[in-house]
Amino acid sequence: MADTKQAERRAARLAREIKAFSGKHGGAEGQLAHIGQAGTRIVLVGEDGGWGDLVAPSYAIAQQAAEQAGLTLHEEFDGEFAAKVKTGPYEWTRMAGIQLGGPSNG
């Protein structure tokens, strides 16, 4: 019983964070990705191309949070969905620059 209430509170907290992200970015869509024992990542992509993520302790909690927030979910982070993400110089140096000997931003 206590675990159920704790899971419901966690889902509600994540739903509020999803709604806040969505409000800041003109709407949002998402995708749930298992990340092993750490739980499930909720990847968020805003209508303005902004992106972020949250981590839920389980897939069920992530799914519940997304449902409570009214988040449209994609089965996969495919090309069409990924194309909505806008990246800037920071992301490029973090994602590729380090491997290519670029600045570390750190």
N, C-alpha and C positions, 0 to 999 in steps of 0.2 A: 504494500500500500504506500509506504513512504517513498519507495523507488518510483512508483507511478506518479506521485505528486511532484517529485523532484524532476522527472522527465518532462512533465507538463510545464513546469516553471521554466525549465531550460528551453523548451520549444517556444514558449511565449516570449522569452527574452530574445531569442534568435529572430523570431518574427518581427519584433519591434526594430531590431537592427536592420533587417532586410527592408522594412518599410521606410526607415530613415534613409538608407542608401538609395532606394527607389525615388523617394521624394527629392533628394539632392541631385539626382541624375535624370530627372524627367521620365521616370519609369525604369523598369529593369526586367531582365530575363535571367534564368539561371540554369545550372546543371549540377547534379549531385555526383560526386566522385568518391568512391571508397579509398581511404588512405590507410588501410590496415587497422592495427589495433588502436591507432590514434582516433579513429572514427570516420566521419564523412565530411569532405570539404563541400561547402556550398559556394560554387563559383558564381559571381554576380557580374552582369554586364549591363551597364546603364544605356538608356536611349542616346545619351550624348557620347558614348564610347568609353566612358569611365568604367573601371573595373575594380573588383575587390573580391575578397573571399572571407568566409567564416568557417569555423570548424565545429561540427556537432559531435557529441560523443557516440552517436550511432546513426545508421541510415534512417531508422524509423523516426528519430527525433528531427533529423534534417528534413525529412519528407513532411512531417507534421508542421514544422516551422514554415516551410515554403507554402504549404496549403493555407495556413493561418494568415500569411502575408499576401496571399493572392498572387504568388510568383509563378509566372509561366516557366515550366521546366522543359529543357531539351534532353533527349536521351543521350546525346553525345555532344562533345565540344567539336563539332564538325566545321568545315570550311566556311559555310554561310554564317554560322553563329560566331565563329572566331573572327570573321571579317568585320564584325561590329566593334571590336576592341580597338581603341586608339592608343597607340604607344608614343612616347616621346623619347628624348635623348636619354633620360635616366634609365628607362626600361631597356633601351638598346644597349647601353653600356653594361648594365647588370646581366642581361640575357646573353649577349654575344661578345661584348667588349672584353670581359674578363678572359674568355677563352681565346680571344684573338690578340691579347696583350694590350687591350685598351684600358682606360682608367677604371679603377675599381669602385668609384663613388664612395669610398669608405674612408 
